[in-house]
Amino acid sequence: MIIITGATGFLGKAVADRVHGARGLSSEDLDLTNGAAVMEAFARWRPRVVIHLAARVGGITENIARQADFLIDNTRIDANLLAAIRESKPDHFIPLLSTCMYPDQVPDVAYPMTEGMIEDGAPPPTNAAYAAAKRTLMHGTRALHAQYGIPYSAIIPANLYGPGDHFGEGKSHFLAAAIHRIEAARISRDAQVTFMGTGKALRQYVFVDDVAQLIATLVQRDPLQTAVNVAPERNRSIKELAHLVADAVGFEGSIEFSDAGPDGQYRKDVSNQLLRQLVPEWEQIETHVEEGLAATIHWYRKHVAPSS
């Protein structure tokens, strides 16, 4: 049996579509904060592969406002799952980590950051609690492998975007929020869209379907026994991303930045060289950003946005 936690989430739905025959779990199917329930379910199922995607997530605003909730809920979920895996001993554990685990700042010559640099400094204060939970999951995964021999492939994706994303303001990463706001401005024929911050912060975005296909590929392969970054080569500024969205939706007004409000971490680009080395299929899997934006906007217009 293959188990997917968080199977009704943004990435989880895309993974469930590609990993055929898997048992997808939502919080209604199994409350991962209930340790006894998780232990009982895994003892009954004895899964061969566990894909762990469940987490409490949000954008920069929610990460700042709900730090304790993000830390407590995520560490509880992960600890319960790790304890159940210790007993059920699957053949392959595939946990989802995050590039937010990386240090807030490293010397310029150290970018893009490699997997061995995760704990070379404190994570950015804007999402330190969530990052701490993800670092704990990373250590727990390594510890299960070291002590109990649990095989694993941990993936560390950059910011995700794509069909099925959260397109509001509070829980969205920038790209989804930008699509939401700029498309609304196009429909309303607004002359300008203004975002907070300076627009100078740099980000890597990876298409959600690409990460899902990578996970489906890993299910069919021997475990990597390490963690790998999943990110594009290109590092783009928030301002550049906003203009890419404006071009993709056909917005003819101006894009401005207020210079007020948090920018978040200035840059956190990571290297994908280990991924390309260990999973050469990634070169064929990866979607160019223009194609990914087009697919995302098409889905948004069909499922979320009012018709123009």
C-alpha positions as semicolon CSV with decimal commas, in nm:
position;residue;x (nm);y (nm);z (nm)
1;M;0,000;0,000;0,000
2;I;0,107;0,356;-0,073
3;I;-0,012;0,628;0,168
4;I;-0,028;0,998;0,080
5;T;-0,088;1,236;0,371
6;G;-0,228;1,576;0,281
7;A;-0,380;1,423;-0,033
8;T;-0,650;1,689;-0,063
9;G;-0,402;1,976;-0,046
10;F;-0,246;2,173;-0,328
11;L;0,043;1,936;-0,397
12;G;-0,139;1,632;-0,258
13;K;-0,408;1,638;-0,527
14;A;-0,147;1,653;-0,801
15;V;0,047;1,364;-0,645
16;A;-0,266;1,152;-0,600
17;D;-0,346;1,198;-0,970
18;R;-0,007;1,051;-1,062
19;V;0,053;0,780;-0,802
20;H;-0,209;0,529;-0,902
21;G;-0,358;0,298;-0,644
22;A;-0,240;0,509;-0,350
23;R;-0,455;0,572;-0,045
24;G;-0,490;0,947;-0,009
25;L;-0,557;1,082;0,338
26;S;-0,719;1,408;0,442
27;S;-0,760;1,529;0,799
28;E;-1,110;1,382;0,791
29;D;-0,971;1,038;0,703
30;L;-0,702;1,045;0,973
31;D;-0,629;1,315;1,230
32;L;-0,250;1,330;1,225
33;T;-0,248;1,532;1,548
34;N;-0,391;1,224;1,726
35;G;-0,091;1,003;1,793
36;A;-0,290;0,697;1,901
37;A;-0,509;0,710;1,590
38;V;-0,207;0,742;1,361
39;M;-0,030;0,451;1,529
40;E;-0,337;0,228;1,505
41;A;-0,398;0,311;1,139
42;F;-0,039;0,245;1,032
43;A;-0,028;-0,081;1,228
44;R;-0,337;-0,191;1,036
45;W;-0,227;-0,068;0,692
46;R;0,146;-0,151;0,704
47;P;0,216;0,081;0,408
48;R;0,498;0,001;0,167
49;V;0,552;0,369;0,074
50;V;0,459;0,679;0,278
51;I;0,444;1,014;0,099
52;H;0,413;1,278;0,370
53;L;0,275;1,610;0,242
54;A;0,043;1,711;0,525
55;A;0,134;2,038;0,698
56;R;-0,008;2,364;0,819
57;V;0,107;2,623;0,566
58;G;0,048;2,987;0,474
59;G;0,196;3,300;0,322
60;I;0,425;3,553;0,486
61;T;0,144;3,735;0,670
62;E;0,006;3,422;0,833
63;N;0,355;3,291;0,913
64;I;0,425;3,608;1,110
65;A;0,087;3,622;1,285
66;R;0,052;3,252;1,379
67;Q;0,404;3,141;1,465
68;A;0,310;2,927;1,765
69;D;0,031;2,750;1,576
70;F;0,261;2,670;1,284
71;L;0,530;2,528;1,513
72;I;0,303;2,329;1,745
73;D;0,071;2,186;1,481
74;N;0,344;2,086;1,238
75;T;0,577;1,930;1,495
76;R;0,284;1,734;1,642
77;I;0,179;1,603;1,300
78;D;0,533;1,508;1,205
79;A;0,621;1,347;1,539
80;N;0,310;1,130;1,530
81;L;0,385;1,020;1,176
82;L;0,752;0,947;1,247
83;A;0,654;0,736;1,548
84;A;0,413;0,533;1,336
85;I;0,676;0,485;1,066
86;R;0,923;0,363;1,328
87;E;0,683;0,078;1,406
88;S;0,544;0,001;1,059
89;K;0,883;0,025;0,880
90;P;0,783;0,111;0,521
91;D;1,016;0,041;0,229
92;H;1,027;0,409;0,132
93;F;0,948;0,732;0,318
94;I;0,911;1,048;0,106
95;P;0,866;1,358;0,327
96;L;0,812;1,710;0,196
97;L;1,051;1,968;0,341
98;S;1,089;2,333;0,236
99;T;1,356;2,580;0,126
100;C;1,241;2,801;0,416
101;M;1,469;2,581;0,631
102;Y;1,775;2,747;0,481
103;P;1,961;3,032;0,656
104;D;1,828;3,384;0,630
105;Q;2,164;3,506;0,499
106;V;2,482;3,349;0,371
107;P;2,776;3,512;0,189
108;D;2,693;3,605;-0,170
109;V;2,948;3,355;-0,300
110;A;2,754;3,073;-0,128
111;Y;2,446;3,112;-0,351
112;P;2,280;2,904;-0,478
113;M;2,270;2,713;-0,150
114;T;2,333;2,339;-0,143
115;E;2,166;2,079;0,079
116;G;2,460;2,074;0,321
117;M;2,406;2,441;0,412
118;I;2,061;2,408;0,568
119;E;2,185;2,467;0,922
120;D;2,461;2,715;0,846
121;G;2,254;2,988;1,009
122;A;1,915;3,082;1,152
123;P;1,616;3,078;0,917
124;P;1,443;3,407;0,825
125;P;1,245;3,554;1,116
126;T;0,931;3,587;0,902
127;N;0,884;3,207;0,897
128;A;1,123;3,088;1,167
129;A;0,862;2,874;1,345
130;Y;0,757;2,686;1,032
131;A;1,123;2,646;0,933
132;A;1,202;2,501;1,277
133;A;0,929;2,241;1,233
134;K;1,062;2,144;0,890
135;R;1,419;2,116;1,023
136;T;1,285;1,886;1,294
137;L;1,116;1,669;1,030
138;M;1,445;1,655;0,840
139;H;1,632;1,541;1,150
140;G;1,361;1,292;1,238
141;T;1,378;1,139;0,891
142;R;1,756;1,106;0,911
143;A;1,732;0,960;1,260
144;L;1,481;0,695;1,149
145;H;1,719;0,596;0,873
146;A;2,025;0,590;1,101
147;Q;1,865;0,396;1,388
148;Y;1,599;0,184;1,220
149;G;1,715;0,170;0,858
150;I;1,403;0,335;0,718
151;P;1,483;0,420;0,351
152;Y;1,390;0,771;0,244
153;S;1,394;1,037;-0,026
154;A;1,331;1,384;0,119
155;I;1,242;1,663;-0,120
156;I;1,301;2,033;-0,056
157;P;1,093;2,230;-0,308
158;A;1,113;2,599;-0,375
159;N;0,784;2,792;-0,368
160;L;0,511;2,602;-0,551
161;Y;0,264;2,746;-0,799
162;G;0,012;2,601;-1,039
163;P;-0,350;2,489;-1,085
164;G;-0,531;2,434;-0,757
165;D;-0,322;2,685;-0,560
166;H;-0,466;2,912;-0,288
167;F;-0,541;3,236;-0,468
168;G;-0,645;3,460;-0,179
169;E;-0,421;3,705;0,002
170;G;-0,349;3,566;0,350
171;K;-0,258;3,204;0,268
172;S;-0,102;3,257;-0,073
173;H;0,256;3,277;-0,186
174;F;0,330;3,581;-0,397
175;L;0,275;3,431;-0,742
176;A;-0,078;3,307;-0,666
177;A;-0,166;3,635;-0,494
178;A;-0,032;3,827;-0,794
179;I;-0,246;3,625;-1,036
180;H;-0,551;3,689;-0,818
181;R;-0,498;4,063;-0,794
182;I;-0,375;4,137;-1,145
183;E;-0,648;3,933;-1,314
184;A;-0,909;4,116;-1,104
185;A;-0,752;4,446;-1,209
186;R;-0,766;4,344;-1,575
187;I;-1,136;4,259;-1,547
188;S;-1,207;4,589;-1,366
189;R;-0,992;4,781;-1,617
190;D;-0,788;4,932;-1,333
191;A;-0,497;5,153;-1,428
192;Q;-0,258;5,023;-1,162
193;V;-0,188;4,738;-0,921
194;T;0,028;4,814;-0,618
195;F;0,204;4,551;-0,408
196;M;0,366;4,598;-0,068
197;G;0,742;4,597;-0,032
198;T;1,009;4,691;-0,283
199;G;0,976;4,402;-0,526
200;K;1,352;4,341;-0,502
201;A;1,336;4,010;-0,314
202;L;1,442;3,711;-0,525
203;R;1,245;3,387;-0,549
204;Q;1,250;3,050;-0,723
205;Y;0,914;2,901;-0,818
206;V;0,855;2,541;-0,925
207;F;0,541;2,414;-1,101
208;V;0,329;2,194;-0,875
209;D;0,274;1,928;-1,142
210;D;0,651;1,894;-1,183
211;V;0,700;1,820;-0,813
212;A;0,410;1,572;-0,825
213;Q;0,567;1,394;-1,122
214;L;0,901;1,387;-0,944
215;I;0,740;1,217;-0,643
216;A;0,568;0,966;-0,872
217;T;0,907;0,896;-1,029
218;L;1,070;0,847;-0,689
219;V;0,803;0,595;-0,588
220;Q;0,922;0,374;-0,873
221;R;1,292;0,406;-0,787
222;D;1,526;0,302;-0,510
223;P;1,528;0,554;-0,222
224;L;1,780;0,837;-0,258
225;Q;1,879;0,818;0,111
226;T;1,924;1,194;0,117
227;A;1,737;1,522;0,080
228;V;1,737;1,706;-0,254
229;N;1,644;2,059;-0,354
230;V;1,374;2,091;-0,618
231;A;1,405;2,427;-0,786
232;P;1,457;2,594;-1,124
233;E;1,791;2,734;-1,236
234;R;1,651;3,088;-1,267
235;N;1,614;3,318;-0,966
236;R;1,364;3,599;-1,034
237;S;1,274;3,915;-0,844
238;I;0,924;3,967;-0,711
239;K;0,896;4,263;-0,948
240;E;0,991;4,046;-1,248
241;L;0,739;3,783;-1,144
242;A;0,464;4,044;-1,116
243;H;0,538;4,167;-1,468
244;L;0,540;3,808;-1,600
245;V;0,193;3,762;-1,452
246;A;0,074;4,093;-1,597
247;D;0,193;3,990;-1,943
248;A;0,039;3,643;-1,909
249;V;-0,307;3,772;-1,811
250;G;-0,299;4,063;-2,057
251;F;-0,309;4,342;-1,799
252;E;-0,228;4,674;-1,967
253;G;-0,197;4,891;-1,655
254;S;0,113;4,958;-1,446
255;I;0,265;4,743;-1,171
256;E;0,393;4,938;-0,871
257;F;0,549;4,861;-0,532
258;S;0,478;5,071;-0,224
259;D;0,818;5,025;-0,054
260;A;0,617;4,974;0,268
261;G;0,566;4,640;0,444
262;P;0,793;4,336;0,469
263;D;0,982;4,196;0,171
264;G;1,062;3,877;0,356
265;Q;1,395;3,705;0,300
266;Y;1,589;3,890;0,028
267;R;1,717;3,578;-0,147
268;K;1,714;3,207;-0,075
269;D;1,795;3,045;-0,406
270;V;1,909;2,685;-0,389
271;S;2,106;2,461;-0,621
272;N;1,931;2,181;-0,808
273;Q;2,253;2,008;-0,912
274;L;2,212;1,713;-0,674
275;L;1,859;1,654;-0,804
276;R;1,983;1,659;-1,164
277;Q;2,257;1,415;-1,073
278;L;2,039;1,167;-0,882
279;V;1,720;1,203;-1,089
280;P;1,823;1,288;-1,446
281;E;1,457;1,264;-1,552
282;W;1,408;1,606;-1,394
283;E;1,534;1,773;-1,712
284;Q;1,233;1,633;-1,899
285;I;0,990;1,690;-1,613
286;E;1,060;2,060;-1,551
287;T;0,810;2,309;-1,699
288;H;0,920;2,655;-1,819
289;V;0,764;2,938;-1,618
290;E;0,576;3,088;-1,914
291;E;0,407;2,754;-1,983
292;G;0,336;2,699;-1,616
293;L;0,183;3,045;-1,576
294;A;-0,037;2,994;-1,880
295;A;-0,171;2,665;-1,737
296;T;-0,222;2,822;-1,394
297;I;-0,409;3,124;-1,528
298;H;-0,628;2,904;-1,747
299;W;-0,723;2,697;-1,439
300;Y;-0,779;3,012;-1,230
301;R;-1,012;3,165;-1,486
302;K;-1,212;2,844;-1,512
303;H;-1,240;2,766;-1,140
304;V;-1,185;3,084;-0,937
305;A;-1,207;3,417;-1,117
306;P;-1,531;3,585;-1,234
307;S;-1,566;3,585;-1,608
308;S;-1,440;3,893;-1,789
